[in-house]
Amino acid sequence: MVVRFRTAQGILLLWLAAFAAPVFAAAERPADVTLQGVIHDADRATTRDLPFVVPAGTALVRVDFTYEGRDRGVTITLGVADPQRFRGWGGGTKYAFAIGDAFATPSFLPGPIPAGRWRLMMTVPAIRTGDSARWSARIRFSTASNLDEVAFAPAPIRAGPGWYRGDLHSHSGQSDARCRSYAGREAGCPPFYTFQEAAAHGLDFVALTDHNVTSHFIDMGYLQPHFDTLLLMPGRELTTRDGHANLLGYMGALETDIGRPGAETVNAMLASARATGGFLTINHPSRPTGEDCLGCGWAPRDTDYANVDAIEVVNGGSTIETPGDREAAIVKQVRYWEALLDRGYRLVGVAGSDNHDAIQYRGHSPIGLQAAIGSIATVVHADDLSQGAILRGLRSGRAFVDLDEGRGRVLDMTARRGNATVAMGGTLPTGKEPITAMAHVEGVVGGQVALTVDGERRAMTAIASGTADLPLDLHRGVRQWFRVDVLRPDGRFWLIGNPVYVR
């Protein structure tokens, strides 16, 4: 048997044999512990403990177990125990699994990850007389801040770069989402319905962002293997009396009660959230706040937006629940965002349905009309469909908001000054050279590309073909930022683009 154990202090190698190939995408880095060996016919109906040491600060343990001889009737089953308790049994069906502080693979228990001696319990129910088989367990440890690895999907849902479509704001009965039970009663809405609707509406990813809690992460870990074409993104809505903000990706602890250590003020909470490495969005900032929704609008006048990644420029709930015209509610949110861009902040514009009843179409919703999952979307260019890639794509700003359901629409932009060329979300240097820019659109025939520079709408260009590259007139210069939207034939917002910045 080989045991390899990697710590910050060094690497311990105990050599006895060699074998195995990893399954997880996380295997692109070496395993922290490798256990290997050979079983023989004498091991039939026996169990052995395979010990390994988990270092302090671990938030997730991933195990990838492989063995030979299945075609010859060899069977191995696995269980796991930490230093304090039994953590689960995968039997003969689960050989690649995760046990984490916030979630675990079905059959295993989530919860705190104690440091110390853990053990795999390997049982051999079947091996024929005279046979032998090699086995290998490759084990990896991840911290809460490693958002590439502390994720429900251990490998990309889909490989390759492209435009990925998602809903960044939704709720379940783990907080305040309500829907009709099978008997027609009001009940907490299970997360399953949210993911089912996201898949049915053609989304590539969906963030479940229940208010302040992390209990929904357990459901999400269980459901990700079922929804294997849809990336489930962990999130929580930091819900305070002064405003709401979504934190995506990070699953560790975070104080949300303003006035307590770590969240002494709203700015302290934002700084703590930003330090996690997650993606932080201020939600529906221009929405009215009052007794029916404490803190729905963003109140703090001294907000340090340097600790914020994004602004929700379209919120599905606001477009339905704000009195007056839907388009006026969208315009109000976009103008709020642009005023911050004018102040020099670099904030990505995103959207979310804010749905609280995923199955409202099945009957009268107990909480009123909701924006459907996928009825508006944030579309982001990412290297693949994985948690880390989507978060990096969002942070890059190469993303747009789509106010229609379904696929096929694209809004992108490239810009050049001198030798510098950037895509939407990028930054051009200051200088005397002129800026040249091009908008790229797909699937919006009959609409118009609208150019906005430093908060001023400057030009409109009709879109006459299914795919078009349209030059942008920037001869009057740019002080800080410019961006493009696509408007519908009647002038309403269709696609909302992110800026290119000038610094």
N, C-alpha and C positions, 0 to 999 in steps of 0.2 A: 504494500500500500504506500502511496505517496501522500504526504501532507505538506502543503505549502501554505504558510500563514504570513501575510504581509501586514506590518504595522508601520506607524510613523518612525519607530525606532530602528526598524530593520526587517530582514526577511529570514524566516526560519525554514530550512529545507530538511525534511526527513525522507530520504529516497528509498523506495522499495519496489516500485513498478511505474509504468506510464501508460495512459490511455484516456480517451474521451474527446468529444467535440461539443462546444457550447451551442445553445439554441437561442439565447436572448441576445438582443441588440446590444445590451450592456456588455456582452462578451467581447466587444471591440477593445475593451481594456482588460488587462489580465485579471483573473479571479484573485480575490483576496485569500481564499482558502481553496485548495484542491485536495480532495480525498479520493484515493483510487485503490483498487484491489481486485481480487479474483475470488469467486465463490466456486465450490466444488459440490459434488453430490452429497458429501457428508454434511453440508450446510442446510440440507432440506429440513424444513420445519423448525428452523432456529431464528433467533433474533439477536442482532449485535448492535451495540451502541457505537456510533461514529462521532466522537467528540470534536468540537471546534470552538474557538474562542471569539466572541463578539466584542469589539472594542467599545469603549465609552463614547457616547455621542452618536451612536448609530440610530437611524430612524427607520431603516428598511433593510431586511435580509432577503436576498433572492437566492434561490437554489435551482440549479439546473442539473438533473440527474439523468445519466444515460447508462444503458447496459446492453450486453450482447445476448443472443440466444433466444429471443422471443419466438423466432420461427422454429425453435427446437423445444418449445414448451417451458422455457425458463420464465419464472415469474418472481418479481421483487416488489414488495410494498414498502411504503415509507411513512413514518410519523416524525414529529418534531417536538422537542421539549426545550424550554429555556431553563435557566438555573432555578426557577421558582415553580414552574407549572407546565403542564402539557399544553402545547400550542396547536395541535391538529394532527390529522391523519389523512393522507391522500390516497391510501390504499394502493391499488394497482392502476389508478386512472390519472394521477397528478404527479408528474415528475419535474415540471417546471412551475415554480410557485413563488409567491412573495408573502412575507409576514412583516407588517409595518405598524408603526405607531398609529397611523390614521386609517389604514385599510389592510385587508389581506385577501389572498385568493380564497374562493370558497373551499370549505373544509378546514380552514385554518383561522385562528383567532387574532384579530388586530388588538393593539394595545401597546403600552410602553415596552421598549426593547431593552431589557436589562443587560448590562455588560457582564461578561464572564463566560463560563463553560456551558455551551449549548450542546445538544446531541441530536443527530439523525438516528432514528430507530429503524434499522433495515431488517426486514423479515424476508425469508426465502420460502414461500409456500410450495414452490415446485421447481425441481431440477432433476433430470433423468439420471439414472445410474451411469457412471462413467463420464458424465458431462462436466464441463466447467465453463465459466463465463466471466469476462472482465466487466467491471463497473466503474463509474466515475461520478463524483459529486463536485461541481464547481460552484462556489459560494461567493457572493459579492455583498459588500456592505456599503450603504449610502447614507449620507447625512440629509437632514430635512431641506437644506438649501440647494441640494443637487437636483434641480428640477428636470434634468434630462432623465434621471434614473428613478427618482421618487415620483412615479407616474403609474396610472392604472394599466396602460398598454406598454409592455416591456420592449416592443419593437414598433417601428412605424406602421400605421394602419395602411398606408399607401406610400410607395417609394417614388422618389423623383420630384423635382421642383414643379410648381404650378400654382394656380389660384385656388385657394381652399375657402369654402363658404361655411360660415358658422353663426350661431346665436350666442352672444357673450353674456346674456343676462336672463336667467330663468329661475323658477322656484318650485319647490315640492312641499309636501306635507311635513318634511323635516323642519320647516319653519311655518309659513302662513299660507301656503297654497291649499285651496279647498276645491273639491269637485264632488260629483254625485257618486255614491256607492252603488253597488248592483241593485240594492233595494230602493235607491233613489234618495237616500239620506245624505246630508252633508258630512263629508269626511276628509281627512287629510289626503292629498293627492299623492300617490306613490311616485317615486322618481321614474319608475319603469315607463309610465305614460309619457313623460317628457321626452325620454330617449326614443320611444316608439314614434312619436310625432316628428322628432327631428329627423329620423331616418326616412319616414314617409314623405317629408318635405324636401328631401334631397340635400340635406346638410352634410358636410364633412366632419364638423365638430360642433359640440354644444357644451357650454359651461353651465353647471348647476351652481347657483350662487345664493344659497339660503342665508337668511339673516343671522349673522354672528356665529352660527353653529358650524361644527365640522362633522356632525353625526351622519350627514348624507354621504360622506366619503366612503363609509363602510358599504352602503348600497352600491355606490359607483364601482368600487373594486369588485363586488360580486357580479355586477351586470356588464362590465366591459367585455369579458369573453363572449357573452351572448351578442352584444352589439359590435361585432368585429369588423364592420365597415364604417363605423362612426367613432371618432375620437371623443372620449368623455373627458372634459377638462374640469379639474377641481377648482372651486371658487367659493368665496363667501362674500356677502354684502356687509361691509362694516357699517353698522346702522347705529347712528348717534342722534342726539337731539339737535345737532348742528348740521347734519348732512349725512349722505350715504355714499359709499365708495366700494367698488368691487376689487377684491384682491384675487388674482387668478394664478394658479400653478402651485403656490406654496401651501403645504398641508400642516405645518407645525403650529404651535401655540402663538397667539397674538392677543394682546389686551385691547378690548374695544370699549370698555367703560371709561369714559372721559373723567379724569380726576384721579385715576389709580396709577400706580407705578408702571411706566412704559407707555402710558397714554395720559399724561398729566394735562395735556392740551390736545386739541385736534391736530396741530402741527407735529406734536410728539408722536401721536398715533400714525400719522402719515409717514414720518421718518422711520418709525419702527417697521411699518409695512413695506416701505421701499427697500429697507435693509435686508429683507428676506430674499430678494431677487425675483419676487413675483411681479406681475404686471398690474399696476394700480390705476383704476379709472374712477373719476368722480362721476356719479350717476345723476341723471336728470337735474342738473344744477339750477335750471331756471324754473323748475316746477314750483307752484305755490306750496307753501308749508302751512299747516294749521292743525286744528284739533283732530281731523280725520287722518292726518299723515304728518306726525311730528318729525321734523328734520328732512322732509322730502326735498325741499330746496336747499341749496348750499349756502350757509349763512356766514361762515367766518370771513371777515374782511381782510384779515392778515394772513390768509392762506399762503404757505410757501409752496408754490406750484412747481418748484424745482424737485420736489419729492413726489410729483405726480407724473404718470406716464401718458394718460389719455383723458379725454372728456367724452362723455356719452352725448353725441350730437343729435342722435335720434333715439328716443325712448318710447317703445310701443305703448306702455301704459299712459305716458303723458299725452301722446297723440290722440288717445281715445278719451281720457278722463279730463283733460284740460278743457274748460268751457270755450266754445267758439270753434273756429275753423281748424281742421287738422293741419293744413299747410301752415297756418299762422303759428301753431305750436312748434312745428319743425323749424321754421324760420327763426323763431325766438331762441331755440337751442343752438342753432348754427351761429347766430350773431353773438351769443354768449361766448362760444368757443373762439370766434374770430377776434373778439375784444382781447382775449388773453394772448392770442398770437401777436396782436399789435403791441402788447406789452413786452414782447420778446421771449415769451415762453414757447418751448417746443413741445406741443401736446398733440398726440395722435387722435384723430376723430374716429370714433367707433359707434356702434349701435347695438341694441339688444331689445328683444321683445318685452322683457320684464313680465313674462307670462306667469300667472298664478293659478291657472286651471287649464291643463293641457288638453282635456277632453271636453271642453265646453260645447263643442258641436253635437255631442251626444244627447244634450238636453239642456234645460235652463240652468245656467251656472249659478251656484249659490253666492258668488261674489261679484257677479256682473260681467259685462262684456270685457274680454281680454284680447290683446294682440296675440295672434296665434304664433306658436313656435315656428320659426322660419319665415314668417310673413315679412320681416325685414332681416337683413343679414349684414355682418361684417365680412368682407371678402379680402383675404390676406394672401400675399405672395410668400410662400415658404419653401424651404428646401425639400421637405417631405411632410407627410401628415403624421407628425409626432408632437408630443407636448412641447419639447424643447424648441423644435423648429417653428411651431406656431407662435410661441411666445417671442422668439427672436424676430419673426416676421412682423408681428404686431409692433414690437419696439422699434423696428426699422422705419415704420411709417409707410411702407409700401402696401397700402390697404385702402379700400373704399367701402362706402356704405351703399347697399342696394335696397331700394324701397319696394322691390317687387319680389314675388316668390319665384322659384325655379332658377335654372342655370342659364348660361349663354351670354350674359352681359359682362363686359370688362371695361374698366376705366384705368388707364395708366398714363404716365407722363415721363418724359426724359428731358433733361435740360443740360446745356453746356455753356461754360464760360472759359475761354482760353483752352487749356489742356484738361480741364476738369469736366467730367460728364457724370451726372447722377440721375437716379430714378426718383420717382415720387417718394417723399420722405427724406431725401438726401439734402446735403448742404453744399451750396456753391460758395467759393471764396469771394470776398469783395475785390473790386478791381475796376479798371477802366474799360476792359473789353466788354462788348455787348453780350447779353444773354440771349441765346437761341433756345427755343423749347418746342416740343411736339407733344400733342395729346393723342393717345391711342384709344380707340373705342371699338367695341364689338357688341352686336345685338341690340342696338338702340336706334334703328333707322327711324327717321322722322323727328328725332329729338334735336336738341341744340347743345353744343358745348359752350359753357359760360366761363369766361376767365375772370378771376378775382385777384387783384393785386393790392396787398396791404389794406384789405378790407373794402376796396372799391371795385364794384362790378364794372369791367372795362369793355368787354367785347362778347358777342354772341356769334356762333358759327353753326349753320345748319348741317345736319348729318344725313347724307344722301345715300350711303351704302352700308352694307352689313358690317364691314370692317373698314375703318378709316384711320388715317394718320393726318392730323390737322395741325399746321403750324400756328403758334401763338404769337401775337403781336405784343412784344415787350419793349418797343422802342422808347416809351416814356420812362423806362427805368423801374427798378424795384428797390425798395428800401430794406425790407425784412423778409417777405414771403410772397409767394403766389401759388394759386391752385386752380383746378378746374372742376366743374360739376357738369353733369348732363341733366338738362331739363326736359320734361315731357313736351309734346307739341303745344299743350295749353299753358306752359310756363312753370308748372309745378316741379319740385325736385324729383329726380329719378335716381341718379347716382351722385354721391357726394364724395369728392376726392380730397386727399390729403395734400399738404403743401410741399413745395420745394422751398428751402430756406436760403437766405443770403446772410452770411456773417462776415 
